[in-house]
Amino acid sequence: MNWRLAAIPVTLIPILIIAVQFDIQIEDVLAIGLLPFVGAIVAMMIKLGLQGIKFAYITRKYLGHFDSFFKLVGVRMGSEFIKFTTPMFIGAEFVIIYYLHKKGAKPAKAAWIAIMDMVTEVLAAGLLSIMAGIIALLSGAYVVGAVILVTSIIITSLWMVMFFLSSKHTFQVPKVLENLAKRFGKEKGAEAIGKTNTWMEEVCMMSRENLKTSESKKIFTVSFLFSLASWFFYGISFMIIATGTEFVISAFDSVMAVMGANAIGNLPITIGGSGLAEFGIIAYINNLDPFAFEIVEGIVAWDAVIGWRIATYYVPIAITWLLLVKLALSRISKSQAR
């Protein structure tokens, strides 16, 4: 976990480059004002809180009164720290599986809950990002629109196909990986592959048992709506920050710009999408090529973008880290485990 903390300063490099190249001073960011900055933080925390409520809802539906509702919310919020410090915003699901299993849930059921949580989040984000990509294309921003659409469609389709295919097909570790594990890991490698295949088979069995039931369809629908709401609050966070500058943007355009930037930030190039998200939102708003890093004079909203990034990335990193350590990674006594 320490390497993740060490990686955080690396994410500051794009911010510093932007500030130097565009002559953005600390005073420019501070000029945004305390209220817009706090408002954007609140919007982001509502986004994380809704994700936590969704996770608690799914967990309670499948495991009953498994744990404190508020603790489940906190664990899910804390798991976002892993997504903030990895490329493509992945990793939160492993924290969820680890925590639920540590509390006594069977690995397959813990994985099913994590998958349901992740798939609804990816689907909501994907649909909003695809909408943003289409709008960008219609506005003549062909490079931006193409990047957003390709990234969003690939990621969303991959998750959805795997999710629904799991109810009809039992996935196993690919033979290539299995042979490599057995070759280099010997007996331990073969044992690990065996356990992984058993776990994947159990998850697929759960998928077959649950996906066709009306209860699971209801859980999926409610979770999807929670995800849409959470991404909406993330989207308007930029509009809130922008109120402290001379840049004016509507709530809809703000959501589209942020979701477009989120799609670009999903490219597995930098930690937490650092640099990509910033250039993505500017490129979307100004119909620019996000990968043409020439410095353009007179570009608008850089102070708002830096303020937005601080409010929705760096502040939440500190909060989610505390929740991760205090809740998800804390020791659980035998009396607490089920």
MARNUDREN-781557 format. One record per residue: residue in three letters; chain; x, y, z of N, C-alpha, C in turn. Coordinates in steps of 0.02 Angstrom, whole numbers, always signed. Layout:
<recs>
   code   unit     n.c1     n.c2     n.c3    ca.c1    ca.c2    ca.c3     c.c1     c.c2     c.c3
    ALA      A        X        Y        Z        X        Y        Z        X        Y        Z
...
</recs>
This chain:
<recs>
   code   unit     n.c1     n.c2     n.c3    ca.c1    ca.c2    ca.c3     c.c1     c.c2     c.c3
    MET      A      +41      -60       +0       +0       +0       +0      +43      +63       +0
    ASN      A     +103      +57      +28     +146     +116      +32     +164     +144      -37
    TRP      A     +170      +99      -86     +189     +123     -153     +133     +167     -182
    ARG      A      +71     +154     -162      +16     +197     -185      +22     +267     -157
    LEU      A      +42     +272      -94      +53     +338      -64     +110     +374      -99
    ALA      A     +162     +336     -116     +219     +366     -150     +201     +388     -221
    ALA      A     +150     +356     -249     +130     +373     -318      +91     +438     -322
    ILE      A      +61     +459     -265      +19     +519     -266      +58     +581     -289
    PRO      A     +120     +594     -263     +156     +653     -288     +168     +652     -363
    VAL      A     +173     +591     -392     +183     +586     -464     +124     +616     -502
    THR      A      +64     +608     -474       +5     +635     -507       +4     +711     -508
    LEU      A      +46     +742     -467      +48     +815     -465      +88     +844     -524
    ILE      A     +129     +802     -556     +173     +827     -609     +133     +860     -666
    PRO      A      +80     +827     -692      +41     +861     -745      +11     +927     -723
    ILE      A      -11     +931     -660      -39     +993     -633      +14    +1048     -634
    LEU      A      +74    +1031     -613     +129    +1080     -611     +148    +1102     -681
    ILE      A     +150    +1055     -728     +167    +1072     -798     +115    +1120     -826
    ILE      A      +51    +1104     -815       -3    +1147     -838       +3    +1217     -808
    ALA      A      +16    +1219     -743      +21    +1284     -709      +78    +1326     -736
    VAL      A     +135    +1293     -750     +193    +1330     -776     +181    +1353     -847
    GLN      A     +158    +1307     -890     +150    +1322     -961      +97    +1375     -974
    PHE      A      +44    +1374     -934      -10    +1422     -944       -8    +1480     -894
    ASP      A      +46    +1483     -857      +57    +1538     -810       -2    +1544     -761
    ILE      A      -22    +1487     -733      -74    +1486     -683      -42    +1493     -614
    GLN      A      -57    +1547     -580      -29    +1560     -514      -75    +1533     -459
    ILE      A      -47    +1526     -399      -87    +1503     -343     -145    +1550     -331
    GLU      A     -131    +1615     -341     -184    +1665     -331     -243    +1654     -378
    ASP      A     -228    +1629     -440     -282    +1616     -488     -329    +1562     -463
    VAL      A     -300    +1510     -434     -340    +1455     -407     -378    +1477     -345
    LEU      A     -343    +1515     -301     -375    +1540     -240     -431    +1589     -256
    ALA      A     -425    +1623     -313     -476    +1672     -333     -543    +1639     -348
    ILE      A     -543    +1574     -357     -606    +1538     -368     -653    +1549     -309
    GLY      A     -624    +1554     -250     -665    +1566     -191     -676    +1504     -149
    LEU      A     -687    +1514      -85     -696    +1457      -39     -761    +1420      -52
    LEU      A     -816    +1456      -62     -881    +1424      -70     -885    +1378     -132
    PRO      A     -863    +1400     -192     -864    +1354     -249     -820    +1293     -238
    PHE      A     -762    +1304     -206     -716    +1249     -193     -747    +1198     -145
    VAL      A     -775    +1223      -90     -809    +1179      -42     -869    +1146      -75
    GLY      A     -906    +1183     -116     -964    +1155     -150     -945    +1097     -195
    ALA      A     -889    +1103     -230     -866    +1049     -274     -845     +988     -233
    ILE      A     -813    +1001     -176     -794     +945     -132     -856     +910     -107
    VAL      A     -907     +948      -87     -969     +919      -63    -1002     +877     -118
    ALA      A    -1003     +903     -179    -1033     +866     -235     -995     +800     -245
    MET      A     -929     +802     -240     -889     +741     -248     -902     +692     -191
    MET      A     -909     +717     -130     -921     +672      -74     -991     +642      -78
    ILE      A    -1039     +680     -105    -1106     +652     -117    -1101     +595     -168
    LYS      A    -1059     +607     -219    -1049     +555     -269    -1022     +491     -237
    LEU      A     -971     +498     -196     -941     +440     -162     -991     +409     -112
    GLY      A    -1029     +453      -78    -1078     +428      -31    -1133     +387      -64
    LEU      A    -1155     +409     -123    -1206     +372     -160    -1179     +304     -182
    GLN      A    -1115     +302     -200    -1084     +238     -217    -1084     +192     -156
    GLY      A    -1069     +221      -99    -1069     +182      -37    -1138     +156      -19
    ILE      A    -1189     +199      -26    -1258     +178      -12    -1279     +122      -60
    LYS      A    -1259     +128     -123    -1275      +76     -172    -1244      +10     -152
    PHE      A    -1181      +11     -132    -1146      -50     -111    -1180      -80      -49
    ALA      A    -1198      -38       +0    -1231      -62      +60    -1298      -93      +42
    TYR      A    -1333      -62       -5    -1398      -88      -28    -1390     -157      -59
    ILE      A    -1342     -164     -104    -1330     -229     -137    -1311     -282      -86
    THR      A    -1266     -264      -41    -1242     -311       +9    -1298     -335      +55
    ARG      A    -1339     -288      +78    -1395     -306     +122    -1446     -350      +85
    LYS      A    -1455     -338      +21    -1503     -378      -17    -1481     -450      -24
    TYR      A    -1416     -460      -31    -1390     -528      -42    -1367     -563      +22
    LEU      A    -1348     -523      +73    -1322     -553     +134    -1363     -538     +196
    GLY      A    -1418     -502     +188    -1459     -484     +246    -1424     -430     +287
    HIS      A    -1438     -429     +351    -1406     -380     +396    -1335     -402     +411
    PHE      A    -1295     -399     +360    -1227     -427     +363    -1180     -384     +407
    ASP      A    -1188     -320     +404    -1143     -274     +438    -1178     -208     +447
    SER      A    -1148     -163     +485    -1176      -96     +494    -1183      -63     +426
    PHE      A    -1241      -34     +413    -1254       +0     +349    -1202      +55     +337
    PHE      A    -1190      +96     +389    -1144     +152     +381    -1071     +128     +373
    LYS      A    -1055      +71     +403     -987      +45     +394     -978      +20     +322
    LEU      A    -1029      -11     +295    -1026      -34     +225    -1017      +26     +178
    VAL      A    -1053      +80     +192    -1047     +141     +152     -975     +167     +156
    GLY      A     -947     +169     +218     -879     +193     +227     -827     +150     +193
    VAL      A     -837      +84     +195     -791      +38     +162     -790      +50      +87
    ARG      A     -849      +58      +59     -853      +69      -14     -821     +135      -33
    MET      A     -832     +186       +7     -801     +251       -6     -725     +245       -1
    GLY      A     -702     +209      +50     -630     +201      +59     -597     +162       +3
    SER      A     -635     +115      -27     -607      +75      -82     -590     +118     -143
    GLU      A     -620     +177     -148     -606     +221     -205     -534     +245     -205
    PHE      A     -500     +243     -147     -430     +262     -145     -389     +220     -193
    ILE      A     -405     +155     -198     -369     +111     -243     -380     +132     -315
    LYS      A     -442     +151     -332     -456     +174     -400     -420     +239     -416
    PHE      A     -416     +283     -366     -383     +347     -376     -308     +339     -390
    THR      A     -279     +284     -369     -206     +276     -374     -185     +220     -421
    THR      A     -230     +201     -467     -212     +151     -517     -234     +175     -586
    PRO      A     -201     +152     -639     -224     +168     -707     -292     +138     -720
    MET      A     -334     +172     -759     -400     +148     -778     -449     +145     -720
    PHE      A     -432     +173     -662     -479     +176     -606     -505     +107     -586
    ILE      A     -460      +58     -582     -481       -9     -561     -453      -26     -493
    GLY      A     -480      -77     -460     -451     -101     -398     -497      -99     -338
    ALA      A     -549      -56     -340     -595      -50     -283     -630     -116     -269
    GLU      A     -645     -154     -323     -681     -216     -314     -643     -267     -272
    PHE      A     -576     -265     -275     -536     -311     -236     -540     -296     -162
    VAL      A     -544     -231     -145     -552     -211      -75     -619     -236      -49
    ILE      A     -671     -229      -90     -738     -250      -71     -740     -325      -58
    ILE      A     -711     -364     -105     -710     -437      -98     -670     -456      -35
    TYR      A     -613     -424      -25     -571     -438      +33     -610     -424      +98
    TYR      A     -643     -367     +102     -679     -349     +163     -737     -396     +177
    LEU      A     -778     -410     +126     -836     -453     +136     -815     -524     +156
    HIS      A     -762     -549     +124     -737     -616     +142     -709     -616     +212
    LYS      A     -674     -562     +230     -645     -557     +298     -700     -557     +351
    LYS      A     -758     -529     +333     -815     -527     +379     -855     -592     +380
    GLY      A     -837     -639     +336     -869     -704     +338     -908     -724     +277
    ALA      A     -914     -679     +227     -950     -697     +166     -909     -745     +124
    LYS      A     -943     -790      +89     -907     -836      +45     -877     -797      -13
    PRO      A     -817     -817      -36     -782     -780      -89     -825     -769     -152
    ALA      A     -863     -820     -172     -904     -814     -232     -958     -762     -223
    LYS      A     -990     -761     -165    -1043     -713     -152    -1014     -643     -146
    ALA      A     -956     -637     -113     -923     -572     -108     -905     -546     -177
    ALA      A     -881     -590     -221     -863     -570     -289     -925     -550     -328
    TRP      A     -980     -585     -318    -1042     -569     -354    -1066     -499     -335
    ILE      A    -1064     -482     -271    -1084     -416     -247    -1039     -362     -277
    ALA      A     -974     -375     -277     -927     -327     -306     -939     -318     -381
    ILE      A     -954     -373     -415     -967     -369     -487    -1031     -329     -502
    MET      A    -1083     -343     -463    -1146     -306     -472    -1135     -231     -461
    ASP      A    -1097     -215     -410    -1081     -145     -394    -1042     -113     -452
    MET      A     -991     -148     -476     -948     -120     -528     -983     -115     -596
    VAL      A    -1021     -166     -614    -1053     -166     -680    -1104     -110     -686
    THR      A    -1144      -98     -633    -1192      -43     -636    -1157      +25     -640
    GLU      A    -1100      +30     -607    -1062      +93     -609    -1033     +104     -679
    VAL      A    -1004      +51     -707     -974      +56     -774    -1027      +71     -827
    LEU      A    -1085      +38     -820    -1139      +48     -869    -1163     +120     -868
    ALA      A    -1175     +147     -808    -1199     +217     -802    -1147     +265     -830
    ALA      A    -1084     +256     -810    -1031     +301     -834    -1022     +293     -910
    GLY      A    -1027     +232     -934    -1018     +219    -1005    -1071     +253    -1047
    LEU      A    -1134     +248    -1026    -1188     +278    -1064    -1182     +354    -1066
    LEU      A    -1164     +384    -1009    -1155     +457    -1006    -1095     +478    -1049
    SER      A    -1041     +439    -1047     -982     +456    -1087     -995     +448    -1161
    ILE      A    -1033     +396    -1180    -1051     +387    -1250    -1092     +446    -1275
    MET      A    -1138     +468    -1233    -1178     +527    -1249    -1133     +588    -1260
    ALA      A    -1084     +596    -1215    -1036     +652    -1221     -996     +646    -1285
    GLY      A     -976     +585    -1303     -938     +575    -1365     -978     +592    -1427
    ILE      A    -1042     +573    -1427    -1086     +588    -1484    -1095     +663    -1492
    ILE      A    -1105     +698    -1435    -1113     +770    -1436    -1049     +804    -1462
    ALA      A     -991     +778    -1442     -928     +805    -1465     -921     +798    -1541
    LEU      A     -940     +740    -1567     -937     +729    -1639     -983     +776    -1676
    LEU      A    -1044     +783    -1650    -1092     +828    -1682    -1070     +901    -1680
    SER      A    -1027     +917    -1630    -1002     +986    -1623     -940     +998    -1666
    GLY      A     -917     +945    -1700     -858     +952    -1742     -792     +935    -1708
    ALA      A     -795     +913    -1644     -734     +893    -1608     -722     +819    -1622
    TYR      A     -697     +804    -1682     -693     +735    -1704     -643     +693    -1666
    VAL      A     -585     +721    -1651     -534     +683    -1615     -557     +668    -1544
    VAL      A     -582     +720    -1510     -606     +712    -1441     -664     +662    -1440
    GLY      A     -712     +671    -1485     -770     +626    -1487     -750     +555    -1501
    ALA      A     -703     +545    -1547     -681     +477    -1565     -647     +443    -1506
    VAL      A     -603     +479    -1472     -568     +451    -1414     -617     +431    -1359
    ILE      A     -664     +476    -1345     -714     +463    -1293     -757     +402    -1311
    LEU      A     -780     +400    -1374     -824     +345    -1395     -787     +278    -1395
    VAL      A     -727     +277    -1423     -690     +213    -1427     -676     +187    -1357
    THR      A     -651     +230    -1313     -635     +209    -1245     -698     +186    -1208
    SER      A     -751     +225    -1212     -813     +209    -1175     -846     +145    -1201
    ILE      A     -849     +139    -1266     -882      +80    -1295     -844      +16    -1279
    ILE      A     -778      +18    -1284     -737      -41    -1269     -745      -63    -1196
    ILE      A     -736      -16    -1150     -740      -32    -1079     -810      -55    -1059
    THR      A     -860      -18    -1081     -929      -36    -1063     -949     -103    -1093
    SER      A     -934     -113    -1156     -951     -176    -1189     -917     -235    -1157
    LEU      A     -853     -227    -1140     -815     -282    -1110     -847     -304    -1044
    TRP      A     -862     -256    -1001     -893     -272     -937     -962     -304     -945
    MET      A    -1003     -275     -989    -1071     -299     -997    -1073     -368    -1028
    VAL      A    -1030     -380    -1078    -1028     -446    -1110    -1005     -499    -1061
    MET      A     -952     -484    -1023     -928     -532     -973     -981     -545     -920
    PHE      A    -1016     -492     -900    -1067     -498     -847    -1124     -544     -869
    PHE      A    -1151     -531     -927    -1209     -571     -949    -1188     -640     -976
    LEU      A    -1128     -646    -1004    -1105     -711    -1027    -1092     -759     -969
    SER      A    -1077     -730     -910    -1061     -772     -852    -1121     -815     -831
    SER      A    -1181     -795     -853    -1241     -834     -836    -1251     -893     -885
    LYS      A    -1213     -893     -939    -1221     -946     -989    -1157     -986    -1000
    HIS      A    -1101     -957     -978    -1036     -990     -991     -994     -988     -928
    THR      A     -961    -1043     -912     -917    -1046     -854     -847    -1027     -874
    PHE      A     -825     -970     -850     -758     -946     -867     -704     -981     -825
    GLN      A     -647     -993     -856     -590    -1022     -821     -527     -983     -840
    VAL      A     -475     -994     -802     -412     -960     -817     -389     -981     -886
    PRO      A     -370     -934     -930     -346     -952     -997     -289    -1001     -995
    LYS      A     -287    -1047    -1042     -236    -1100    -1042     -165    -1073    -1042
    VAL      A     -156    -1017    -1078      -88     -988    -1080      -65     -969    -1010
    LEU      A     -108     -935     -973      -91     -915     -904      -84     -976     -859
    GLU      A     -127    -1025     -870     -124    -1086     -830      -57    -1122     -839
    ASN      A      -36    -1129     -902      +28    -1163     -916      +87    -1125     -888
    LEU      A      +85    -1057     -892     +139    -1017     -864     +142    -1024     -788
    ALA      A      +84    -1024     -756      +81    -1030     -683     +109    -1098     -660
    LYS      A      +90    -1150     -697     +113    -1217     -679     +188    -1226     -694
    ARG      A     +211    -1191     -746     +281    -1199     -765     +327    -1164     -715
    PHE      A     +308    -1103     -696     +351    -1064     -651     +333    -1072     -577
    GLY      A     +269    -1087     -564     +248    -1093     -494     +247    -1165     -469
    LYS      A     +257    -1213     -515     +257    -1284     -497     +192    -1302     -460
    GLU      A     +199    -1335     -401     +140    -1358     -365      +97    -1300     -339
    LYS      A     +131    -1247     -315      +94    -1189     -290      +56    -1155     -346
    GLY      A      +87    -1153     -404      +53    -1123     -462       -8    -1162     -482
    ALA      A       -1    -1228     -483      -58    -1271     -501     -113    -1265     -450
    GLU      A      -94    -1261     -386     -144    -1254     -333     -181    -1187     -339
    ALA      A     -144    -1133     -354     -175    -1067     -362     -224    -1067     -421
    ILE      A     -204    -1098     -476     -248    -1102     -535     -311    -1141     -518
    GLY      A     -303    -1196     -482     -360    -1237     -463     -410    -1198     -421
    LYS      A     -384    -1161     -372     -427    -1121     -328     -462    -1065     -367
    THR      A     -424    -1034     -413     -452     -980     -454     -508    -1006     -499
    ASN      A     -496    -1064     -530     -548    -1093     -574     -610    -1112     -535
    THR      A     -600    -1139     -474     -657    -1156     -431     -697    -1094     -413
    TRP      A     -661    -1041     -395     -693     -978     -376     -732     -948     -436
    MET      A     -702     -949     -495     -735     -922     -555     -797     -963     -572
    GLU      A     -792    -1029     -563     -850    -1072     -575     -907    -1056     -528
    GLU      A     -890    -1044     -464     -941    -1027     -415     -974     -960     -430
    VAL      A     -934     -911     -453     -961     -846     -471    -1009     -853     -530
    CYS      A     -990     -892     -580    -1034     -903     -638    -1098     -939     -618
    MET      A    -1093     -985     -570    -1152    -1020     -546    -1199     -970     -512
    MET      A    -1171     -924     -473    -1211     -872     -441    -1244     -828     -492
    SER      A    -1207     -814     -546    -1234     -773     -599    -1295     -807     -631
    ARG      A    -1289     -872     -642    -1345     -910     -672    -1405     -912     -625
    GLU      A    -1391     -917     -560    -1445     -921     -511    -1480     -854     -501
    ASN      A    -1443     -799     -507    -1470     -733     -489    -1494     -690     -546
    LEU      A    -1461     -692     -603    -1475     -644     -656    -1547     -648     -682
    LYS      A    -1576     -707     -681    -1642     -715     -710    -1698     -702     -659
    THR      A    -1681     -692     -596    -1733     -681     -546    -1757     -608     -547
    SER      A    -1821     -599     -530    -1849     -531     -529    -1816     -489     -475
    GLU      A    -1796     -520     -420    -1763     -483     -366    -1696     -454     -388
    SER      A    -1657     -494     -423    -1592     -470     -448    -1600     -416     -501
    LYS      A    -1652     -424     -542    -1666     -372     -593    -1683     -306     -559
    LYS      A    -1721     -309     -504    -1738     -249     -466    -1675     -219     -435
    ILE      A    -1633     -261     -406    -1571     -238     -375    -1527     -204     -427
    PHE      A    -1522     -234     -486    -1482     -206     -540    -1509     -138     -561
    THR      A    -1575     -133     -568    -1606      -70     -590    -1595      -14     -539
    VAL      A    -1608      -30     -475    -1600      +20     -422    -1526      +41     -417
    SER      A    -1481       -6     -422    -1409       +8     -419    -1387      +52     -477
    PHE      A    -1414      +38     -536    -1399      +78     -595    -1421     +150     -586
    LEU      A    -1480     +160     -557    -1506     +228     -545    -1462     +264     -494
    PHE      A    -1440     +228     -442    -1394     +258     -394    -1329     +280     -429
    SER      A    -1306     +238     -475    -1244     +254     -512    -1253     +316     -555
    LEU      A    -1309     +320     -590    -1323     +380     -630    -1323     +443     -587
    ALA      A    -1355     +439     -529    -1358     +496     -484    -1288     +515     -460
    SER      A    -1247     +465     -444    -1180     +479     -419    -1137     +513     -472
    TRP      A    -1143     +489     -535    -1104     +520     -589    -1130     +590     -604
    PHE      A    -1194     +603     -593    -1221     +670     -604    -1189     +720     -555
    PHE      A    -1183     +700     -492    -1152     +745     -443    -1078     +756     -459
    TYR      A    -1045     +704     -484     -975     +713     -506     -973     +762     -563
    GLY      A    -1020     +757     -609    -1022     +801     -667    -1033     +874     -650
    ILE      A    -1078     +888     -603    -1092     +959     -588    -1039     +990     -544
    SER      A     -991     +949     -520     -938     +977     -478     -898    +1030     -517
    PHE      A     -889    +1019     -582     -852    +1068     -622     -892    +1133     -630
    MET      A     -958    +1127     -639    -1000    +1186     -644     -996    +1228     -580
    ILE      A     -994    +1193     -523     -991    +1228     -458     -925    +1266     -452
    ILE      A     -870    +1233     -472     -805    +1267     -471     -804    +1326     -518
    ALA      A     -834    +1317     -577     -833    +1369     -629     -870    +1432     -607
    THR      A     -916    +1426     -559     -952    +1486     -536     -905    +1536     -503
    GLY      A     -847    +1512     -481     -799    +1557     -450     -752    +1590     -500
    THR      A     -761    +1575     -564     -720    +1605     -617     -765    +1641     -666
    GLU      A     -735    +1667     -718     -775    +1701     -770     -804    +1652     -820
    PHE      A     -787    +1588     -812     -811    +1538     -859     -880    +1513     -838
    VAL      A     -928    +1516     -883     -997    +1496     -869    -1013    +1432     -908
    ILE      A    -1041    +1383     -873    -1059    +1320     -905    -1123    +1294     -873
    SER      A    -1167    +1264     -912    -1230    +1238     -886    -1218    +1170     -852
    ALA      A    -1267    +1148     -813    -1261    +1084     -778    -1253    +1026     -828
    PHE      A    -1292    +1027     -882    -1288     +973     -932    -1220     +972     -965
    ASP      A    -1196    +1031     -987    -1131    +1034    -1020    -1075    +1015     -972
    SER      A    -1083    +1032     -908    -1033    +1014     -859    -1029     +938     -851
    VAL      A    -1088     +906     -846    -1090     +833     -840    -1058     +800     -901
    MET      A    -1075     +825     -961    -1047     +796    -1022     -971     +806    -1026
    ALA      A     -948     +865    -1007     -876     +879    -1009     -838     +835     -959
    VAL      A     -865     +828     -899     -832     +787     -848     -833     +713     -867
    MET      A     -889     +689     -894     -892     +618     -914     -849     +605     -975
    GLY      A     -843     +654    -1019     -796     +646    -1075     -725     +643    -1050
    ALA      A     -708     +687    -1003     -641     +686     -973     -629     +622     -935
    ASN      A     -681     +596     -902     -675     +533     -865     -658     +476     -912
    ALA      A     -690     +476     -971     -676     +423    -1020     -604     +427    -1045
    ILE      A     -580     +487    -1059     -511     +496    -1080     -463     +477    -1024
    GLY      A     -481     +494     -962     -440     +476     -905     -436     +401     -892
    ASN      A     -484     +363     -921     -484     +290     -913     -429     +256     -954
    LEU      A     -400     +293    -1002     -345     +264    -1040     -288     +245     -993
    PRO      A     -263     +183     -997     -212     +158     -949     -143     +188     -962
    ILE      A     -139     +254     -955      -76     +288     -969      -45     +318     -906
    THR      A      -86     +350     -866      -61     +382     -805      -99     +358     -744
    ILE      A      -71     +370     -685     -103     +352     -622     -162     +397     -609
    GLY      A     -221     +366     -598     -280     +405     -583     -301     +451     -639
    GLY      A     -279     +438     -700     -296     +482     -756     -265     +551     -751
    SER      A     -212     +557     -710     -180     +622     -700     -155     +652     -766
    GLY      A     -173     +713     -779     -154     +746     -841     -205     +734     -896
    LEU      A     -226     +671     -905     -275     +654     -957     -343     +685     -942
    ALA      A     -364     +681     -880     -429     +710     -861     -430     +785     -871
    GLU      A     -374     +818     -851     -370     +890     -858     -372     +912     -931
    PHE      A     -330     +881     -973     -330     +897    -1044     -395     +876    -1077
    GLY      A     -425     +821    -1051     -487     +797    -1079     -544     +847    -1071
    ILE      A     -550     +876    -1012     -606     +922    -1000     -596     +987    -1038
    ILE      A     -534    +1010    -1043     -519    +1070    -1082     -531    +1056    -1156
    ALA      A     -509     +998    -1180     -518     +980    -1250     -592     +975    -1268
    TYR      A     -631     +947    -1222     -703     +939    -1235     -737    +1008    -1240
    ILE      A     -721    +1051    -1192     -753    +1116    -1190     -733    +1160    -1249
    ASN      A     -669    +1154    -1270     -643    +1198    -1323     -636    +1164    -1391
    ASN      A     -664    +1103    -1398     -661    +1067    -1462     -589    +1059    -1487
    LEU      A     -545    +1039    -1441     -474    +1030    -1459     -456     +957    -1463
    ASP      A     -396     +944    -1488     -367     +877    -1489     -333     +866    -1421
    PRO      A     -357     +818    -1380     -328     +809    -1314     -256     +784    -1315
    PHE      A     -233     +758    -1373     -165     +733    -1376     -119     +779    -1416
    ALA      A     -144     +838    -1433     -102     +889    -1464      -80     +936    -1408
    PHE      A      -23     +923    -1380       -3     +957    -1319      +31    +1025    -1331
    GLU      A      +20    +1052    -1392      +46    +1119    -1403      +11    +1168    -1356
    ILE      A      +48    +1217    -1333      +20    +1266    -1287      -19    +1319    -1326
    VAL      A      -83    +1323    -1313     -126    +1370    -1348     -138    +1431    -1304
    GLU      A     -124    +1489    -1330     -133    +1550    -1291     -207    +1568    -1287
    GLY      A     -225    +1597    -1231     -292    +1622    -1223     -345    +1569    -1210
    ILE      A     -323    +1507    -1195     -371    +1454    -1182     -407    +1469    -1116
    VAL      A     -470    +1451    -1112     -509    +1469    -1053     -513    +1412    -1003
    ALA      A     -527    +1430     -941     -547    +1383     -888     -491    +1341     -857
    TRP      A     -427    +1357     -869     -374    +1316     -838     -375    +1323     -763
    ASP      A     -388    +1382     -736     -390    +1390     -664     -447    +1350     -635
    ALA      A     -504    +1349     -670     -561    +1309     -647     -545    +1235     -650
    VAL      A     -509    +1213     -702     -492    +1142     -708     -446    +1120     -652
    ILE      A     -396    +1161     -636     -350    +1143     -582     -387    +1142     -515
    GLY      A     -430    +1192     -504     -470    +1192     -442     -516    +1132     -438
    TRP      A     -546    +1114     -496     -590    +1056     -498     -552     +992     -483
    ARG      A     -492     +986     -509     -452     +926     -498     -433     +919     -424
    ILE      A     -415     +975     -393     -397     +973     -323     -458     +952     -280
    ALA      A     -515     +981     -296     -576     +969     -257     -603     +898     -266
    THR      A     -596     +870     -326     -627     +805     -341     -578     +747     -343
    TYR      A     -514     +761     -334     -464     +708     -337     -419     +708     -275
    TYR      A     -385     +763     -263     -336     +764     -209     -367     +766     -140
    VAL      A     -420     +804     -131     -454     +805      -66     -487     +736      -52
    PRO      A     -524     +707     -101     -553     +640      -89     -500     +586      -77
    ILE      A     -441     +593     -106     -388     +544      -94     -373     +539      -20
    ALA      A     -367     +597      +14     -353     +598      +85     -410     +567     +125
    ILE      A     -472     +584     +107     -530     +559     +143     -538     +484     +133
    THR      A     -532     +461      +71     -541     +389      +57     -485     +348      +87
    TRP      A     -425     +376      +91     -369     +341     +123     -385     +327     +196
    LEU      A     -410     +377     +231     -428     +369     +302     -482     +316     +311
    LEU      A     -533     +317     +268     -586     +268     +272     -561     +198     +256
    LEU      A     -517     +194     +207     -489     +129     +188     -451      +97     +245
    VAL      A     -408     +136     +277     -367     +110     +332     -408      +95     +394
    LYS      A     -454     +140     +411     -493     +133     +472     -547      +80     +468
    LEU      A     -574      +68     +407     -630      +22     +401     -612      -41     +362
    ALA      A     -595      -33     +298     -585      -92     +255     -525     -134     +274
    LEU      A     -470     -101     +295     -409     -137     +310     -397     -149     +384
    SER      A     -443     -128     +426     -435     -138     +498     -444     -211     +516
    ARG      A     -415     -231     +572     -421     -301     +593     -491     -313     +620
    ILE      A     -516     -374     +607     -582     -393     +630     -575     -454     +677
    SER      A     -602     -447     +735     -598     -503     +784     -644     -559     +763
    LYS      A     -632     -618     +789     -673     -676     +771     -746     -665     +790
    SER      A     -759     -628     +844     -827     -616     +865     -865     -572     +817
    GLN      A     -827     -530     +778     -858     -485     +729     -872     -520     +663
    ALA      A     -831     -570     +647     -838     -605     +583     -896     -653     +586
    ARG      A     -928     -663     +529     -984     -709     +525     -963     -775     +494
</recs>
